[in-house]
Amino acid sequence: MTKVLVAGATGMLGREIAGSLLRRGAQVCALVRPESAGAEAARALKERGAEIVQGTLERPDRALDGVDVVVSAVQGGPEVVVDGQLALLRAAEKAGVSRLIPSDFAVDLFRLDDGDNVFLDDRRKAHEAFTGAGIQVTSVLNGAFHEVMTASFLEIVDWEKGTFSYWGDGDEPCDFTTVADTAAYTAAVALDADASGPVRMAGDVLSMKDFHAALERGSGRSLALRRLGSTEELAAEIERRKSVAAGPADYVALQYVWAMVTGKAKLQPLDNDRYPDIRPTGMAEFARRFAR
Ligand SMILES: NC(=O)c1ccc[n+]([C@@H]2O[C@H](COP(=O)([O-])OP(=O)(O)OC[C@H]3O[C@@H](n4cnc5c(N)ncnc54)[C@H](OP(=O)(O)O)[C@@H]3O)[C@@H](O)[C@H]2O)c1
């Protein structure tokens, strides 16, 4: 039985990955830091059969005993994504782990340049630090979560006002995958000894205009379509927000949108066919459930 250590298992994506691994019959160990606010999530995973081990990315200690694959779903600044994940990789290397799936789970960050996206810059820095490691590193790339793209902080869908706002020409294909489907694919990749990264998958590929139509179709609600400006105007808006930002959270959402609507971080080719047992949720189906 493959043993998988999940770091970040108390988080939104990490707990779903741990659950998907358990469903696929893996032995799961969750690395939970002592100060975690995710005690409830850890308890739920324990009830489902996961082993919970207290530790940190820097000191995972016995959490790595007998582990074949490490999946990281941590979130944070460079001290977590670069330094923390590198420390975990070094410890995993020493423990004889064969593969690490780092906390990427995004659009194709390898097609972006420094400065395009502050969070994805850190993830590429982590990969640079991983170079030469004696452990295979396999990224899972999923585009954007349906849940995030329809949330208010993305400034696209406003269910209260009944509007759908987009940048660009609205015709560029973008990749969308739900949190649960991203977790299912990640579990499949973790247990697929032949997978080598990056592995790219999408639950749906839609232009902004298609995205709008799918939400209307699925939810049965009408959303007034508003074009906010060109991709150049979006870049200017990002720079404007950056100049007055208290932190990256004030502009990073628009950087993700820019990477999608310019087509720069499009996932291609997609590897969905490698895991035909996973039937991902399309946007219209997601909206149907959401509207219930
Ligand atoms: N493609 C998309 O649309 C999309 C959207 C959102 C997120 N993501 C990606 O998905 C991944 C997971 O994000 P998420 O939203 O699930 O994150 P989240 O809910 O904020 O959870 C973060 C996890 O990281 C753990 N963590 C944070 N700092 C840590 C540290 N120093 N040491 C050990 N563990 C630490 C947290 O543990 P505690 O319980 O101890 O705090 C928690 O388990 C990230 O790579 C993120 O960028 C992608």
The ligand as an SDF file (V2000), in Angstrom:
LIG
                    3D

 48 52  0  0  0  0  0  0  0  0999 V2000
   -6.0680   27.3310   -8.6010 N   0  0  0  0  0  0  0  0  0  0  0  0
   -6.8130   28.0030   -7.7350 C   0  0  0  0  0  0  0  0  0  0  0  0
   -7.8470   28.6060   -8.0750 O   0  0  0  0  0  0  0  0  0  0  0  0
   -6.4250   28.0240   -6.2920 C   0  0  0  0  0  0  0  0  0  0  0  0
   -7.2190   28.7140   -5.3740 C   0  0  0  0  0  0  0  0  0  0  0  0
   -6.8900   28.6630   -4.0290 C   0  0  0  0  0  0  0  0  0  0  0  0
   -5.7440   27.9880   -3.6330 C   0  0  0  0  0  0  0  0  0  0  0  0
   -4.9760   27.3700   -4.5680 N   0  0  0  0  0  0  0  0  0  0  0  0
   -3.7390   26.6820   -4.1760 C   0  0  0  0  0  0  0  0  0  0  0  0
   -4.0380   25.5150   -3.4290 O   0  0  0  0  0  0  0  0  0  0  0  0
   -3.0160   25.3190   -2.4460 C   0  0  0  0  0  0  0  0  0  0  0  0
   -3.6750   25.1970   -1.0730 C   0  0  0  0  0  0  0  0  0  0  0  0
   -4.3930   26.3880   -0.8230 O   0  0  0  0  0  0  0  0  0  0  0  0
   -5.6340   26.4310    0.2000 P   0  0  0  0  0  0  0  0  0  0  0  0
   -6.4970   27.5610   -0.2270 O   0  0  0  0  0  0  0  0  0  0  0  0
   -6.1950   25.0720    0.3670 O   0  0  0  0  0  0  0  0  0  0  0  0
   -4.8760   26.8610    1.5190 O   0  0  0  0  0  0  0  0  0  0  0  0
   -5.4950   27.0360    2.9840 P   0  0  0  0  0  0  0  0  0  0  0  0
   -6.9050   26.6240    3.0570 O   0  0  0  0  0  0  0  0  0  0  0  0
   -5.1120   28.4050    3.4390 O   0  0  0  0  0  0  0  0  0  0  0  0
   -4.6490   25.9690    3.8170 O   0  0  0  0  0  0  0  0  0  0  0  0
   -3.2760   26.1350    3.9480 C   0  0  0  0  0  0  0  0  0  0  0  0
   -2.6880   24.9270    4.6430 C   0  0  0  0  0  0  0  0  0  0  0  0
   -1.2810   25.1820    4.7760 O   0  0  0  0  0  0  0  0  0  0  0  0
   -0.9260   24.9550    6.1210 C   0  0  0  0  0  0  0  0  0  0  0  0
    0.2030   25.8260    6.4730 N   0  0  0  0  0  0  0  0  0  0  0  0
    0.2800   27.1620    6.3770 C   0  0  0  0  0  0  0  0  0  0  0  0
    1.4800   27.5880    6.8250 N   0  0  0  0  0  0  0  0  0  0  0  0
    2.1570   26.4770    7.1990 C   0  0  0  0  0  0  0  0  0  0  0  0
    3.4470   26.2580    7.7390 C   0  0  0  0  0  0  0  0  0  0  0  0
    4.2910   27.2600    7.9960 N   0  0  0  0  0  0  0  0  0  0  0  0
    3.8150   25.0100    8.0200 N   0  0  0  0  0  0  0  0  0  0  0  0
    2.9730   23.9630    7.7830 C   0  0  0  0  0  0  0  0  0  0  0  0
    1.7340   24.1060    7.2720 N   0  0  0  0  0  0  0  0  0  0  0  0
    1.3430   25.3570    6.9800 C   0  0  0  0  0  0  0  0  0  0  0  0
   -2.1570   25.2980    6.9250 C   0  0  0  0  0  0  0  0  0  0  0  0
   -2.0680   24.6440    8.1790 O   0  0  0  0  0  0  0  0  0  0  0  0
   -2.6740   25.2430    9.5560 P   0  0  0  0  0  0  0  0  0  0  0  0
   -3.9350   24.4770    9.8070 O   0  0  0  0  0  0  0  0  0  0  0  0
   -1.6100   24.8970   10.5270 O   0  0  0  0  0  0  0  0  0  0  0  0
   -2.8570   26.7020    9.3600 O   0  0  0  0  0  0  0  0  0  0  0  0
   -3.2500   24.6830    6.0510 C   0  0  0  0  0  0  0  0  0  0  0  0
   -3.3390   23.3070    6.2750 O   0  0  0  0  0  0  0  0  0  0  0  0
   -2.0520   26.4900   -2.5840 C   0  0  0  0  0  0  0  0  0  0  0  0
   -0.9930   26.1450   -3.4140 O   0  0  0  0  0  0  0  0  0  0  0  0
   -2.8990   27.5370   -3.2610 C   0  0  0  0  0  0  0  0  0  0  0  0
   -2.1690   28.4950   -3.9810 O   0  0  0  0  0  0  0  0  0  0  0  0
   -5.2910   27.3630   -5.8800 C   0  0  0  0  0  0  0  0  0  0  0  0
  1  2  1  0
  2  3  2  0
  2  4  1  0
  4  5  1  0
  4 48  2  0
  5  6  2  0
  6  7  1  0
  7  8  2  0
  8  9  1  0
  8 48  1  0
  9 10  1  0
  9 46  1  0
 10 11  1  0
 11 12  1  0
 11 44  1  0
 12 13  1  0
 13 14  1  0
 14 15  2  0
 14 16  1  0
 14 17  1  0
 17 18  1  0
 18 19  2  0
 18 20  1  0
 18 21  1  0
 21 22  1  0
 22 23  1  0
 23 24  1  0
 23 42  1  0
 24 25  1  0
 25 26  1  0
 25 36  1  0
 26 27  1  0
 26 35  1  0
 27 28  2  0
 28 29  1  0
 29 30  1  0
 29 35  2  0
 30 31  1  0
 30 32  2  0
 32 33  1  0
 33 34  2  0
 34 35  1  0
 36 37  1  0
 36 42  1  0
 37 38  1  0
 38 39  2  0
 38 40  1  0
 38 41  1  0
 42 43  1  0
 44 45  1  0
 44 46  1  0
 46 47  1  0
M  CHG  2   8   1  16  -1
M  END
$$$$
